[in-house]
């Protein structure tokens, strides 16, 4: 265990505060496997503490999944914490059903859910190295993933299928406890090998998305856009899109968007169009000659597709509804 823990700080990263999660989860997986072996082989000698070792040992499936996941994924942020929460939840469920007799229906359901969760995590551990296998261009990485999954399947096959599925009077059934303990030890050594390989061949990070080259403010494009809005009244078209402005100005869509959010100062295209629509609506709402028109008609004439978006946009801009604005 000490040799694994020594791998916690990468020689390429001198910062001692940054610990590799594959080492942390690997160490916890090793402790859980040790607890499972002690519970299985020394049940009588453990006495009253057997329940404690059983709770830790029963979580071996979950910790093996987290350890495997950390070998083949590089996750940061809150979204990386849900797998740990799932394992702790299964562990807590197992602890409850270990200390409380599973007689009532709710406890039986909880016990079944804990067992189902453990089984699912075993399958997830097999799937982790194979999820994006085709996307890996490195031959060594592909071979490593296939070998890891094959070794995991082999150990799981011996421990679960060959032993638990063996006839009651068979030799495999009689030696089920030591066989499972040997499989747990083999899994620990296998993970140690995999961790050592990963330290020698670090997981490639996803390539950063190339940044679009910034363009200088285009005053002529900005004037064109303002002219299209003010003089040509394009905002009255309910299905107006950035592509339409790009076609009319002869510029790429990204350049039109950059001009809108940059030089013209609008948060986005919709905000710009709505600003012209709201300005037109204000003018029509206070025009005595249009006092007979319903507000819905004014909204549609100004380019809004329905009354709901119009009311929301109008109130955001003025702090009052169109009806209140017309009355005042």
C-alpha positions in Angstrom: 0.0 0.0 0.0 2.9 2.3 0.8 4.3 1.9 -2.8 0.9 2.9 -4.2 0.6 5.9 -2.0 4.1 7.1 -3.0 2.7 7.5 -6.5 0.2 10.1 -5.3 2.5 13.0 -6.4 3.4 13.0 -10.0 7.2 13.6 -10.7 6.0 15.9 -13.5 4.0 18.0 -11.0 6.1 19.4 -8.2 3.0 20.7 -6.4 2.6 18.3 -3.4 -0.9 19.5 -2.7 -2.3 18.0 -5.9 -3.0 14.3 -5.3 -4.0 12.0 -8.1 -7.5 10.6 -7.5 -6.5 7.3 -9.0 -4.0 6.9 -6.1 -6.6 7.9 -3.5 -9.3 5.6 -4.8 -6.7 2.9 -5.3 -5.7 3.1 -1.7 -9.3 3.0 -0.5 -10.0 0.1 -2.9 -7.0 -1.8 -1.3 -8.3 -1.2 2.2 -11.8 -2.4 1.2 -10.3 -5.5 -0.4 -8.2 -6.2 2.7 -11.3 -5.8 4.9 -13.2 -8.3 2.6 -10.4 -10.8 2.9 -10.3 -10.5 6.7 -14.0 -10.8 7.0 -14.1 -13.9 4.7 -11.0 -15.8 6.1 -11.1 -14.7 9.8 -14.8 -14.4 10.5 -14.6 -16.2 13.8 -11.5 -14.5 15.1 -13.0 -11.0 14.3 -15.8 -11.5 16.8 -18.1 -8.4 17.2 -16.0 -6.4 14.8 -17.0 -8.6 11.8 -19.9 -6.2 10.9 -17.5 -3.3 10.7 -15.2 -5.3 8.3 -18.3 -6.5 6.4 -19.5 -2.9 5.7 -16.1 -1.9 4.4 -15.6 -5.1 2.4 -19.1 -4.8 0.8 -18.1 -1.5 -0.7 -15.2 -3.1 -2.7 -17.3 -3.1 -5.9 -17.9 0.7 -5.6 -14.4 1.6 -4.8 -13.1 -0.6 -7.6 -15.4 1.3 -10.0 -14.1 4.7 -8.8 -10.5 3.6 -9.0 -11.0 2.3 -12.5 -12.9 5.4 -13.5 -10.1 7.6 -12.3 -7.6 5.7 -14.5 -9.5 6.4 -17.7 -11.1 9.8 -17.0 -9.9 13.2 -16.0 -12.8 15.0 -14.4 -12.9 18.2 -12.4 -15.7 20.3 -10.8 -18.9 19.3 -9.0 -20.0 16.9 -11.8 -17.1 14.6 -10.8 -18.5 14.1 -7.3 -21.7 12.2 -8.1 -19.9 8.8 -8.5 -18.5 9.1 -5.0 -21.9 10.1 -3.7 -23.4 6.9 -5.3 -20.8 4.7 -3.7 -21.2 6.3 -0.3 -25.0 5.8 -0.6 -24.6 2.1 -1.4 -22.2 1.8 1.5 -24.6 3.5 3.9 -27.5 1.3 2.7 -25.3 -1.8 3.3 -24.5 -0.6 6.8 -28.1 -0.1 7.7 -29.1 -3.6 6.5 -26.1 -5.1 8.3 -27.1 -3.8 11.7 -30.9 -3.9 11.3 -32.7 -7.2 10.6 -34.1 -7.2 7.1 -37.6 -8.2 8.0 -39.7 -5.2 7.0 -40.5 -4.5 3.3 -38.7 -1.1 3.2 -35.5 -2.7 4.6 -35.7 -5.6 2.1 -36.1 -3.1 -0.7 -33.1 -1.1 0.6 -31.0 -4.3 0.8 -31.9 -5.3 -2.7 -31.1 -1.8 -4.0 -27.7 -1.9 -2.3 -27.0 -5.3 -3.9 -28.2 -4.0 -7.3 -26.0 -0.9 -7.0 -23.0 -3.0 -6.2 -23.6 -5.2 -9.2 -24.1 -2.2 -11.5 -20.8 -0.7 -10.3 -19.0 -3.9 -11.2 -20.3 -3.7 -14.7 -19.5 0.0 -14.9 -15.9 -0.8 -13.9 -15.7 -3.1 -16.9 -17.2 -0.6 -19.3 -15.0 2.4 -18.2 -11.9 1.5 -20.2 -13.9 0.6 -23.3 -16.3 3.6 -23.5 -14.1 5.7 -25.9 -11.8 3.0 -27.1 -12.3 3.8 -30.8 -11.4 7.4 -30.2 -8.0 6.6 -28.9 -5.4 6.8 -31.6 -2.5 5.5 -29.5 -2.1 1.8 -30.0 -0.5 1.4 -26.5 -3.4 3.1 -24.8 -5.9 0.9 -26.7 -4.0 -2.3 -25.7 -3.8 -1.2 -22.1 -7.6 -0.6 -21.9 -8.4 -3.9 -23.5 -6.0 -5.8 -21.2 -7.4 -4.0 -18.1 -11.0 -4.9 -19.1 -10.1 -8.5 -19.9 -8.3 -8.9 -16.6 -11.2 -7.4 -14.7 -13.7 -9.8 -16.5 -11.4 -12.8 -15.8 -11.3 -12.0 -12.0 -15.0 -11.3 -11.9 -15.8 -14.4 -13.8 -13.8 -16.6 -11.4 -15.2 -14.9 -8.3 -18.8 -14.6 -9.2 -19.7 -16.9 -12.0 -17.4 -19.9 -11.5 -17.6 -19.9 -7.7 -21.1 -18.6 -6.9 -22.6 -20.6 -9.8 -20.9 -23.8 -9.0 -22.9 -26.8 -7.6 -23.1 -26.9 -3.8 -21.0 -30.1 -3.4 -18.3 -29.2 -5.9 -14.7 -28.3 -5.0 -15.2 -24.7 -6.2 -18.1 -24.3 -3.9 -16.2 -25.7 -0.9 -13.2 -23.4 -1.6 -15.4 -20.4 -2.5 -14.1 -18.2 0.4 -10.3 -18.6 -0.3 -10.9 -18.4 -4.0 -12.8 -15.0 -3.6 -10.0 -13.8 -1.3 -7.4 -14.7 -3.9 -9.4 -12.9 -6.5 -9.6 -9.8 -4.3 -5.8 -9.9 -3.9 -5.3 -10.4 -7.6 -7.5 -7.4 -8.3 -5.4 -5.2 -6.0 -2.2 -6.3 -7.6 -3.8 -5.8 -11.0 -4.8 -2.3 -10.2 -1.3 -1.6 -8.8 0.1 -2.6 -12.2 -2.4 -0.5 -14.1 -1.6 2.5 -11.9 2.1 2.1 -12.5 1.4 1.9 -16.3 -0.8 5.0 -16.1 2.0 6.9 -14.3 4.4 6.0 -17.2 1.8 6.8 -19.8 -0.4 9.7 -18.5 -3.9 10.0 -19.8 -4.1 12.5 -22.6 -6.3 15.5 -21.9 -9.0 16.5 -24.3 -7.6 19.0 -26.8 -8.5 22.5 -26.0 -11.1 24.1 -28.3 -9.3 26.4 -30.6 -10.2 30.0 -29.9 -11.6 32.0 -32.8 -9.3 34.7 -33.9 -10.5 38.1 -32.7 -11.3 40.7 -35.3 -11.0 44.4 -35.0 -14.2 46.3 -34.7 -15.8 46.9 -38.2 -17.4 50.3 -38.2 -18.8 49.9 -41.6 -20.5 46.6 -40.7 -21.9 48.2 -37.6 -23.4 51.0 -39.6 -24.9 48.5 -42.0 -26.6 46.6 -39.2 -28.0 49.7 -37.7 -29.2 50.9 -41.1 -30.9 47.5 -41.7 -32.7 47.8 -38.4 -33.7 51.5 -38.4 -34.3 52.2 -42.1 -35.2 48.8 -43.5 -37.1 47.7 -40.4 -35.9 44.1 -40.6 -36.9 43.6 -36.9 -40.5 43.3 -37.9 -39.7 39.9 -39.4 -40.6 37.4 -36.7 -38.2 34.7 -38.0 -35.2 37.1 -38.5 -31.9 35.2 -37.9 -28.2 36.1 -37.8 -27.9 34.3 -41.1 -30.2 36.8 -42.8 -28.1 39.7 -41.6 -24.9 37.9 -42.8 -26.5 37.3 -46.2 -27.5 41.0 -46.6 -24.2 42.4 -45.4 -22.1 39.8 -47.2 -20.1 38.9 -44.0 -19.7 35.6 -42.2 -22.2 34.9 -39.4 -19.5 34.9 -36.7 -18.3 38.3 -37.7 -21.9 39.7 -37.6 -22.3 38.2 -34.1 -19.0 39.7 -32.9 -20.1 43.1 -34.2 -23.4 42.8 -32.4 -21.9 41.8 -29.1 -18.8 43.9 -29.5 -19.1 47.2 -31.2 -22.9 47.6 -30.9 -22.8 46.5 -27.2 -25.7 44.1 -27.1 -25.5 40.8 -25.1 -26.7 38.8 -28.1 -28.6 38.9 -31.4 -32.1 38.5 -29.8 -31.5 41.4 -27.4 -30.5 43.7 -30.3 -33.6 42.8 -32.4 -36.0 43.0 -29.4 -34.6 46.5 -28.5 -35.8 47.8 -31.9 -39.1 45.9 -31.6 -39.7 47.4 -28.2 -38.9 50.9 -29.3 -41.3 50.5 -32.2 -44.0 49.1 -29.9 -43.6 52.1 -27.5 -44.1 54.5 -30.4 -47.3 52.7 -31.5 -48.7 52.4 -28.0 -48.7 56.1 -27.4 -49.8 57.0 -31.0 -53.5 58.3 -30.7 -54.1 57.2 -34.2 -53.4 53.6 -33.2 -55.3 53.6 -29.9 -58.0 51.3 -31.4 -55.5 48.5 -32.2 -55.3 45.6 -29.8 -51.9 45.1 -28.1 -51.6 41.7 -29.7 -51.8 43.3 -33.2 -49.1 45.8 -32.2 -46.9 43.0 -30.9 -47.2 41.0 -34.1 -46.7 44.1 -36.3 -43.4 44.8 -34.4 -42.0 41.3 -35.1 -43.0 39.3 -32.0 -44.4 35.9 -32.7 -46.9 35.9 -29.8 -48.1 38.0 -26.9 -46.2 36.2 -24.2 -42.6 37.0 -25.3 -43.7 40.5 -26.1 -45.1 41.1 -22.6 -42.0 39.7 -21.0 -39.6 41.7 -23.1 -41.6 44.9 -22.7 -41.8 44.6 -19.0 -38.0 43.9 -18.7 -37.3 47.0 -20.7 -39.8 49.4 -19.2 -40.7 47.9 -15.8 -44.4 47.9 -16.8 -46.8 45.9 -19.0 -47.8 47.3 -22.4 -51.3 48.1 -21.1 -49.9 50.1 -18.2 -47.5 51.9 -20.6 -50.4 52.8 -23.0 -52.6 54.1 -20.1 -49.8 56.3 -18.7 
